[in-house]
Amino acid sequence: MTQAARTIIEIDTLTLDGFSEQDGRKAAAVFEERLTELLNRHGLPEGRTAEDIAAVDLGKLPSSATTPEGLGRELAGALFQQVWL
């Protein structure tokens, strides 16, 4: 049995209007964790690469979250859906 490759996501900078620097770090940590979980579970669609993920403008993704953790989860899910479209 072979083991699937694991994905590691690392956010360098995440700037969020209306959130403190500390809350931004919380959102980024949840974002990294959730996106990593999704990619490890589902992988990328055929023909997609990590560069496709990096090319998505997170500022254009929908989110109605009011907490840093909620925002991180929502952005990760929205990014994942965008890549899978």
C-alpha positions as CSV (number, residue, x, y, z in Angstrom):
1,M,0.0,0.0,0.0
2,T,1.4,3.4,-0.9
3,Q,0.8,6.5,1.1
4,A,-0.6,9.6,-0.6
5,A,1.5,12.7,-0.6
6,R,0.6,15.1,2.2
7,T,0.0,18.8,1.5
8,I,1.4,21.6,3.5
9,I,-0.1,25.1,3.4
10,E,1.8,28.0,4.8
11,I,0.3,31.5,4.7
12,D,3.0,34.3,4.6
13,T,0.7,37.3,5.0
14,L,-3.1,37.6,5.4
15,T,-4.4,41.1,5.8
16,L,-8.0,41.3,6.9
17,D,-9.9,44.6,7.1
18,G,-11.7,45.0,10.5
19,F,-9.5,42.4,12.3
20,S,-6.6,43.0,14.6
21,E,-3.2,41.5,13.8
22,Q,-3.8,38.8,16.4
23,D,-7.1,37.9,14.9
24,G,-5.5,37.9,11.5
25,R,-3.0,35.3,12.7
26,K,-5.9,33.2,14.1
27,A,-7.8,33.4,10.8
28,A,-4.6,32.4,8.9
29,A,-4.0,29.4,11.2
30,V,-7.5,28.1,10.7
31,F,-7.3,28.8,7.0
32,E,-4.1,26.8,6.7
33,E,-5.5,24.0,8.8
34,R,-8.8,23.7,6.9
35,L,-7.3,24.1,3.4
36,T,-4.6,21.5,4.2
37,E,-7.4,19.1,5.5
38,L,-9.4,19.6,2.3
39,L,-6.5,19.0,0.0
40,N,-5.3,16.0,1.9
41,R,-8.7,14.5,1.8
42,H,-9.6,15.4,-1.8
43,G,-6.4,16.4,-3.6
44,L,-6.4,18.7,-6.5
45,P,-8.4,18.1,-9.7
46,E,-6.5,16.6,-12.6
47,G,-4.5,19.3,-14.3
48,R,-4.5,21.7,-11.3
49,T,-1.3,22.7,-9.4
50,A,-0.4,24.6,-6.3
51,E,0.2,27.6,-8.5
52,D,-3.6,27.6,-9.3
53,I,-4.3,27.9,-5.6
54,A,-1.8,30.8,-5.2
55,A,-3.4,32.6,-8.2
56,V,-6.8,33.0,-6.5
57,D,-7.5,36.4,-5.1
58,L,-8.9,35.7,-1.6
59,G,-10.3,39.2,-1.4
60,K,-12.8,38.2,-4.1
61,L,-14.1,35.1,-2.3
62,P,-17.4,35.3,-0.5
63,S,-17.5,35.3,3.3
64,S,-20.0,36.3,5.9
65,A,-18.0,35.2,8.9
66,T,-17.7,37.5,11.9
67,T,-15.0,35.7,13.8
68,P,-11.4,35.1,12.7
69,E,-11.9,31.3,13.0
70,G,-15.1,31.4,10.9
71,L,-13.4,33.6,8.3
72,G,-10.5,31.2,8.1
73,R,-12.8,28.2,7.6
74,E,-15.0,30.1,5.0
75,L,-12.1,31.4,3.0
76,A,-10.4,27.9,2.9
77,G,-13.7,26.3,1.7
78,A,-14.3,29.1,-0.9
79,L,-10.8,28.8,-2.2
80,F,-11.1,25.0,-2.4
81,Q,-14.3,25.3,-4.3
82,Q,-12.8,27.9,-6.7
83,V,-10.0,25.5,-7.5
84,W,-12.4,22.6,-8.1
85,L,-14.7,24.6,-10.5
